[in-house]
Amino acid sequence: MSHSGQRLQDEGSRLQVVLAGATAGLISRFVIAPLDVVKIRLQLQSHSLSDPLSHAHIRGSPVYKGTLRTLQHIVKHEGITGLWKGNVPAELMYVSYSAIQFTTYRSTTMLLHRLAGGDGHLPHAVESFISGATAGATATATTYPLDLLRTRFAAQGNDKVYVSLRRAVRDIYRDEGPSGFFRGLAPGLAQIVPLMGIFFAIYESARQPLGRLELPWGSGDATAGVLASVVAKTGVFPLDLVRKRIQVQGPTRSRYVHRNIPEYRGTVASIRQILKQERIRGLYRGLAVSLMKAAPASAVTMWTYERALNFLIGHGVFSSAEATV
């Protein structure tokens, strides 16, 4: 846990926060990459193994069922490297996202302190919610093209839609224009604001009380991160699924591993279409693996961030007055 009992947003200089956030994102992304690929594959699957009629006429598309069996299927048909498809844009996104997220979170909190003035301040939970929502929205919009590229690479099977990151950027710009890089941004923003707001509010409220306990499975920081992530992700998961399906729209829609991805237009219309064709469970495809992914991802991110920041502070790295917000 952070030294001196300080809260997360009160610690470190700007550069220290950026470096710690980038390190946390890089390590976290690599650890959970296979689960992320499985989640995306399940989210894009509009048919179900338990409903034979939904995949009776599918040709060339896999029918995934469950996390373990999906992992086995990908390894068998695409090799072990198939579990890290899209990892390059994902690593770039996670490093950028984490750095922007933590920096914006801290800057927003300090701005709220200045606006409050004197001894006045918002309740900690409200302050954390506003700062977390602002940080999440800013990081999502800034890194969204990388998120879209990650999804498209993870969605392609042995038949390559894009052979390289450079070619993918070129092809999307040529065929879909600049707006092609921002497909699904609306549900992405609608998802991330409450997601990050709830996450940081719960995390900040829980990490100090849990940090004082002797927990047999790990530190209080990691436990608070897991708790906050599970609650937040469950609430906004349908928007995450809609975002993924909209991200693979366009001229390449029928060329991914699932060749029967329906055509979607708009967030609300997509939700209605999924409810009509797949019922309520269609909005929660991949929820189990998402929660499995959320726990280690958030725990690793927050644990690494805390210790990277403490290391930088303890060794005086980038701690000069010029680097301080």
Helices and strands as residue ranges (DSSP letters): G 3-5, G 8-10, H 14-44, G 52-55, H 67-78, G 80-84, H 87-116, H 124-155, H 165-176, G 178-182, H 185-211, H 220-247, G 253-255, H 267-278, G 280-284, H 287-314, G 321-323
